[in-house]
Structure formats: C-alpha cells, structure tokens
Amino acid sequence: MPGSLYTARARSYLIKQRVDFEETIPADPDWTAITQQISRWIIPVLVLDDGTIIQDGVAIIDHFEAIGARLPAYPQTPAHRAVSHLFELFGGEGLLRPAMHYRWNFDAENLAFLQRDFVCGLMPGATGETEAAVFGAASGRMRKAGASFGVNADTAPTIEASYREFLDLFEAHLADYSYLLGGRPTLGDYGLIGPLYPHLGRDPAPAALMKARYHNVWRWVERMNVPQAQLGGHVANGEALIADDAVPETLKALMRFVATDFLPELVAHVAFANDWLAARPDLITGTNGLDRPGMRGIGMATFDWRGHSITTAVMPYRFWLLDRARRAAAPVATLFEETGLGPMLALETQRPVERHGNLEVWGAPR
C-alpha cells in the first residue's frame, strides 16, 4: 500500500536497483492465497517469477544483495557498515512514535486523505457506508497500534519535540551529503525511508512541516523514490561513500540522538524478553512460543522516555535487527561508546531471533 511504512523500504530499494516490478494492493485476488502461505496478513511481500515468496523489507533487500545489486546497500568498511545497520534498526523501529502520532492525531489535515488512501488499497471503488466501514476498521486497528508504541495525549508534545530534533540533525547532515553515508543509499537510508516517506513525508500534516522547514530532508525523500543516485544539490564523488570509512560529526550527532531517544526502549524490551524466555524453559526451538505462528508481540514493557513512563509492545522482530546491528558494531565499539550507544553492544536476548518460512522464531539458547 502507498501509505505502508514497511513497504516503503522495499519499494525504494527496488527502484534504486532498477528492478522491474509490479506493485499490487491487498485488494488483489491473489492476496488471500499469499496470506495463507505466510500465515499472517502483513506487508510487504515479494513474489518472484518462480513463485517464491519473500516477506519483509529487510529480507527482500538481502535477497537481491545476495545475487548482486546495482548499488550495493551493504557498505564494505566496518564503521559505515555498523552505522548503516544502526539506522536500519532505528528507521523501521525507532521512529514509530512520530510516524503514528503525525498520521493519526491530525484529523483535520489528514483524515480525508487517509480515508481515500486506505480504501483505495483495501477495497477500491467502495463508497458511502461501505467506505466508512472499511476505513473505520483499518484506522481503528492503526490507532490502537499507535497506543502500543507510546502515542497518547500526554506524550504528544514530547513526540513532536523529539521528531523536530531528529529533523534538525538530519537536515544538517544532508546539507553536505546526498545520503546517510555519501553518494548512494545504504541499509540505513532504506530503514529511514520507511517512516519518513509514507507517514511523515506523504500524509498532509507532517508533509507540510517537512517541506516548510526541512528542505534537505524532503529532497532526500524525493531522491529515495527515483532510480537516479542524485537529483542535483550535491556535487562530486558520484555514488561513492564518504572516504576512508569516516563518520562525520553530523552523523555522530544523529547517533547520539538514537542513544537518547531509542536505546532506553531497547534496554527495556531485551530485559522483558529475557524474563519472558526464562519463564518458558521448554520453549521449542524454531517456534515463536505463542498460540499462533503469525503473532508478532510477546507483551508490553514499561520504561522512562524523555520524562514519561511509557509502555510499548515487545516484538521479537526487533531483536533480529538488533543482533544484526550489534554484530556490525563490535569491530567499531569505540565509535558506539563515543556516541552513547556502547550499552547496545551488550544487549542480547537469551535466545536469538531467527527468521524461517517468513516468520520470526526463537533459536536455540545461546
């Protein structure tokens, strides 16, 4: 769906690689059969020419990286690879609060657009009471999901202040670089485009904010949705990454933001997961330990976030991305210590999260 956060990651990557693809919507007649094969209703899903199904934007990127990408998303140098994995994690998971707040708490600006956008993806042509019912069900689920990410009336002003702080930092970085690490997008850019395009760069209220005050960020959003590496505004070095594996101060400032804004949530979620696993010593390896294989959350964890005590949903998928980021960060631990992210290197669930059959499952105890 055009408004889907996780679809944006995969779509941007396919566009940049100039992969020939056709995008369909959940109203497509084949969708029901696909959901039965992957055991849940979740997007994005890629169906290859031979019928192979790949669910999840990160998994889709990894598939094409394995067979050879036009613009490789994985940097080859240690600092750049670690930073890219960090923002792969933060983009898809750490910006959920502003994404959901700016979509669902600005009805005067957003609601008419969202209603047509959702209905066009779920039941094209629906009108009247049917249209209202389709959107009511979908928006109700999404508003409930927003609450599970810590979005409420008390946290709203802080979410907005935090998001503007992030935009200020990203704006400053993009004044000198076309993408997060230089002249071409990497995993971190594809992580960040998830919230920054469909929710925060496309919905009317946050799009107006971005265009009015953060021109460099908006131009990056545009660049991430076209095949060209650059569309003006930056000169030299073509598609090269920043020389000598350097991490400029503007990027370190963004890393410090992640440490302040997102690290407390990761700490709380890993602690919750380890307690949850300890209470299930007989959990069968290769399962999610829940009633249904397609379930994503294992509970709710409470922690302090910018002066608020908030409770958010704990989803093992996040630990899969965290492990990727931790492994990449280990060779450049000093960089992570310098930017306040040192504690992340020790965050480890008692069992790793693995993905098999397009589902998240627990591996054997470490």
Summary of the structure (lengths in Angstrom):
residues: 366
radius of gyration: 19.9
end to end distance: 37.8
largest distance: 59.7
contacts: 1188
relative contact order: 0.14
helix: 55%
strand: 8%
